[in-house]
Amino acid sequence: MIYNDVVLDGGTDLTLDGAGDHRIFFIPQGTDAELRGFALTRGSEAGAGVLLNEGVLVMSGSTVSGIDGVHNTGVLTMTDCAIYSSRGNASNPAPVAIENRGNLMMNRCRIEGPPLNRNTSVLNDGGTLT
């Protein structure tokens, strides 16, 4: 959980693994954060996946992979990022790479997932996507 305004640089070689049991980052409302060069994988928590953003988050040069990826209700800007959604599991048979209910801006990002009917790349549920 990130409670204070911060810039974190993973240097493109840092992988954070939630082991399928934990959300990796939570940015609460009122917090500004920047994540650069991280690989975030296998984060899992009910309704939150790898990353839950309620604040203002800038991500660049990072990858996110897991059953559910990014959940945004704040302001999220992603540049040169890759999001990989997996096939799902018994507790979450319909994974979402990005669920957006806030303001999401994406620049030069790639979203990939398995070609299953129940998978969704971006679920824009009342948010703004540019």
VEXVO-830246 format. One record per residue: x, y, z of N, C-alpha, C in turn; residue number from 1. Coordinates in steps of 0.001 Angstrom, whole numbers. Layout:
> nc1 nc2 nc3 cac1 cac2 cac3 cc1 cc2 cc3 domi
> X Y Z X Y Z X Y Z NUM
...
***
This chain:
> nc1 nc2 nc3 cac1 cac2 cac3 cc1 cc2 cc3 domi
> 840 -1164 0 0 0 0 896 1242 0 1
> 591 2179 -882 1355 3409 -974 495 4538 -407 2
> 914 5104 727 141 6167 1377 678 7562 1124 3
> 1937 7679 720 2549 8981 495 2901 9139 -973 4
> 2916 10374 -1443 3321 10641 -2816 4738 10117 -3014 5
> 4940 9378 -4142 6221 8712 -4327 6477 8429 -5806 6
> 7758 8355 -6163 8191 7864 -7468 9050 6640 -7197 7
> 8662 5485 -7764 9419 4246 -7600 9939 3811 -8959 8
> 11232 3514 -9034 11853 3108 -10280 12380 1689 -10144 9
> 11779 764 -10888 12197 -632 -10841 13375 -927 -11746 10
> 13793 38 -12534 14968 -135 -13380 14825 -1192 -14451 11
> 13636 -1590 -14810 13288 -2606 -15818 13715 -4021 -15441 12
> 14359 -4222 -14302 14797 -5560 -13905 14118 -6071 -12645 13
> 13200 -5304 -12082 12587 -5683 -10820 11215 -6291 -11053 14
> 11030 -7538 -10625 9742 -8220 -10702 9182 -8353 -9300 15
> 7941 -7913 -9125 7235 -8101 -7869 6142 -9134 -8105 16
> 6148 -10208 -7325 5263 -11352 -7516 4350 -11495 -6313 17
> 3053 -11413 -6542 2072 -11566 -5468 1749 -13007 -5142 18
> 2398 -13959 -5829 2247 -15397 -5587 793 -15861 -5674 19
> -45 -15111 -6368 -1439 -15502 -6527 -2287 -15278 -5292 20
> -1707 -14683 -4242 -2425 -14512 -2979 -2582 -13068 -2539 21
> -1831 -12136 -3126 -1811 -10772 -2616 -1843 -9752 -3741 22
> -2510 -8639 -3493 -2423 -7496 -4392 -1028 -6913 -4222 23
> -420 -6426 -5302 937 -5914 -5221 961 -4439 -4834 24
> 132 -3609 -5482 97 -2195 -5142 -1342 -1727 -4954 25
> -1534 -875 -3936 -2790 -160 -3726 -2437 1304 -3538 26
> -2983 2153 -4395 -2763 3588 -4304 -4104 4204 -3908 27
> -4245 4650 -2647 -5523 5179 -2182 -5792 6592 -2691 28
> -7043 6999 -2580 -7455 8343 -2958 -6611 9361 -2198 29
> -6201 10435 -2898 -5402 11480 -2278 -3900 11256 -2384 30
> -3486 10149 -3023 -2069 9831 -3171 -1671 9919 -4638 31
> -512 10522 -4915 69 10574 -6258 1273 9644 -6274 32
> 1320 8750 -7268 2439 7816 -7353 2863 7659 -8804 33
> 4144 7325 -8975 4671 7007 -10296 5468 5721 -10180 34
> 5157 4770 -11061 5865 3490 -11110 6557 3391 -12460 35
> 7862 3161 -12439 8644 3069 -13680 9379 1736 -13718 36
> 9257 1038 -14824 10084 -132 -15080 9863 -1322 -14163 37
> 8627 -1584 -13772 8325 -2740 -12935 7692 -3856 -13746 38
> 7895 -5082 -13305 7127 -6233 -13773 6307 -6686 -12572 39
> 4991 -6552 -12674 4079 -6935 -11596 3340 -8186 -12036 40
> 3420 -9249 -11252 2840 -10510 -11696 2119 -11239 -10564 41
> 1145 -12019 -10935 380 -12929 -10079 -194 -12282 -8822 42
> -587 -11025 -8936 -1289 -10401 -7815 -2741 -10830 -7844 43
> -3321 -11019 -6684 -4702 -11458 -6638 -5329 -11046 -5317 44
> -6444 -10363 -5411 -7232 -10038 -4237 -8623 -9699 -4739 45
> -9638 -10097 -4012 -11018 -9918 -4459 -11259 -8494 -4955 46
> -11649 -8377 -6220 -11985 -7099 -6803 -10827 -6160 -7042 47
> -9586 -6659 -6989 -8483 -5721 -7133 -7327 -6229 -7964 48
> -7160 -7509 -8139 -6091 -8011 -8978 -4699 -7578 -8560 49
> -3842 -7336 -9546 -2441 -6989 -9317 -2305 -5581 -8734 50
> -3103 -4641 -9239 -2945 -3239 -8889 -4313 -2589 -8732 51
> -4525 -1880 -7638 -5748 -1109 -7419 -5366 351 -7247 52
> -5848 1197 -8151 -5553 2627 -8085 -6831 3405 -7811 53
> -6819 4150 -6711 -7898 5083 -6395 -7380 6519 -6405 54
> -6067 6688 -6519 -5439 8010 -6485 -5075 8474 -7874 55
> -3882 9049 -7992 -3330 9481 -9277 -2060 8668 -9490 56
> -2048 7870 -10549 -923 6977 -10817 -437 7158 -12241 57
> 884 7273 -12384 1538 7285 -13694 2408 6040 -13746 58
> 2191 5193 -14754 3004 3992 -14960 3706 4117 -16294 59
> 4995 3764 -16321 5718 3782 -17589 6691 2607 -17641 60
> 6832 2049 -18844 7790 971 -19070 7587 -232 -18177 61
> 6355 -533 -17826 6067 -1621 -16890 5198 -2684 -17541 62
> 5223 -3885 -16960 4328 -4955 -17382 3500 -5405 -16184 63
> 2273 -5815 -16468 1364 -6340 -15463 818 -7643 -16007 64
> 905 -8707 -15217 329 -9977 -15648 -316 -10658 -14449 65
> -1376 -11399 -14741 -2074 -12112 -13678 -3503 -12375 -14073 66
> -4242 -12999 -13177 -5631 -13352 -13465 -6456 -12102 -13687 67
> -6360 -11150 -12804 -6914 -9821 -13014 -5766 -8849 -12916 68
> -5742 -7871 -13789 -4603 -6969 -13828 -4812 -5695 -13044 69
> -5257 -4646 -13724 -5322 -3303 -13173 -6776 -2911 -12955 70
> -7046 -2395 -11759 -8367 -1845 -11444 -8178 -376 -11098 71
> -8895 491 -11816 -8704 1925 -11662 -10021 2623 -11376 72
> -10061 3388 -10287 -11186 4280 -10007 -10684 5718 -9861 73
> -9389 5906 -10013 -8778 7237 -9896 -8388 7764 -11250 74
> -7186 8314 -11328 -6616 8814 -12579 -5368 7994 -12858 75
> -5351 7317 -13991 -4239 6430 -14342 -3745 6756 -15738 76
> -2443 7041 -15842 -1801 7254 -17135 -774 6150 -17321 77
> -886 5415 -18420 29 4315 -18723 730 4619 -20040 78
> 2073 4539 -20035 2867 4776 -21233 3875 3649 -21396 79
> 3949 3099 -22611 4892 2019 -22926 4765 855 -21954 80
> 3530 431 -21701 3255 -668 -20772 2665 -1858 -21517 81
> 2770 -3016 -20906 2157 -4236 -21440 1326 -4873 -20332 82
> 97 -5273 -20680 -817 -5899 -19735 -1174 -7262 -20304 83
> -961 -8322 -19503 -1261 -9679 -19928 -2276 -10278 -18959 84
> -3414 -10683 -19481 -4440 -11315 -18658 -4387 -12818 -18890 85
> -4582 -13591 -17844 -4520 -15041 -17980 -5903 -15641 -18209 86
> -5973 -16936 -18222 -7213 -17641 -18531 -8236 -17647 -17404 87
> -7881 -17248 -16230 -8830 -17292 -15127 -8692 -18581 -14343 88
> -9498 -18695 -13315 -9486 -19890 -12478 -10873 -20103 -11911 89
> -11013 -21043 -10992 -12334 -21376 -10449 -12967 -20185 -9736 90
> -12173 -19393 -9024 -12746 -18267 -8289 -12975 -17043 -9177 91
> -12314 -16982 -10332 -12487 -15864 -11254 -12405 -16381 -12687 92
> -13525 -16919 -13197 -13491 -17522 -14531 -13469 -16524 -15681 93
> -13683 -15233 -15412 -13725 -14236 -16474 -12807 -13063 -16141 94
> -11495 -13242 -16284 -10563 -12181 -15904 -10648 -10957 -16809 95
> -10217 -9837 -16262 -10195 -8567 -16970 -8774 -8022 -16900 96
> -8201 -7643 -18040 -6856 -7074 -18022 -6861 -5719 -17329 97
> -7810 -4851 -17705 -7956 -3541 -17067 -9432 -3279 -16835 98
> -9783 -2971 -15589 -11138 -2520 -15270 -11042 -1049 -14900 99
> -11728 -207 -15666 -11631 1235 -15466 -12979 1820 -15090 100
> -12999 2502 -13946 -14164 3274 -13517 -13766 4713 -13220 101
> -12552 5069 -13615 -12028 6422 -13383 -11638 7047 -14699 102
> -10470 7670 -14720 -9922 8271 -15931 -8656 7518 -16301 103
> -8667 6888 -17461 -7543 6074 -17929 -7037 6631 -19248 104
> -5729 6942 -19283 -5066 7375 -20505 -3975 6372 -20814 105
> -3978 5839 -22034 -2991 4849 -22446 -2253 5342 -23678 106
> -910 5253 -23639 -59 5656 -24752 913 4529 -25057 107
> 883 4018 -26275 1806 2969 -26719 1804 1761 -25773 108
> 626 1299 -25412 496 135 -24524 -38 -1059 -25295 109
> 316 -2236 -24819 -124 -3483 -25430 -934 -4255 -24383 110
> -2094 -4788 -24825 -2932 -5602 -23952 -3124 -6936 -24636 111
> -2814 -8015 -23921 -2944 -9352 -24495 -3624 -10279 -23494 112
> -4291 -11279 -24045 -4920 -12299 -23215 -5303 -13470 -24088 113
> -5658 -14589 -23481 -6042 -15760 -24268 -7356 -15510 -24996 114
> -7549 -16128 -26135 -8755 -15901 -26932 -9944 -16709 -26414 115
> -10421 -16350 -25230 -11607 -16997 -24679 -12769 -16020 -24693 116
> -13971 -16529 -24889 -15141 -15677 -24985 -15389 -14860 -23727 117
> -14982 -15358 -22577 -15311 -14698 -21326 -14237 -13733 -20856 118
> -13156 -13609 -21575 -12105 -12668 -21186 -12409 -11287 -21742 119
> -12021 -10269 -21012 -12206 -8891 -21433 -10870 -8182 -21320 120
> -10481 -7500 -22373 -9224 -6758 -22323 -9372 -5510 -21474 121
> -10323 -4647 -21842 -10591 -3437 -21063 -12083 -3362 -20802 122
> -12433 -3304 -19533 -13821 -3096 -19124 -13918 -1659 -18647 123
> -14501 -825 -19478 -14644 595 -19145 -16064 785 -18608 124
> -16188 772 -17298 -17490 768 -16623 -17774 2152 -16040 125
> -18194 3070 -16886 -18527 4417 -16425 -17337 5343 -16340 126
> -16165 4877 -16782 -14974 5711 -16740 -14721 6405 -18054 127
> -13601 7083 -18139 -13161 7764 -19355 -11881 7093 -19830 128
> -11837 6713 -21101 -10685 6029 -21677 -10197 6792 -22886 129
> -8892 7190 -22862 -8310 7863 -24024 -6977 7216 -24339 130
***
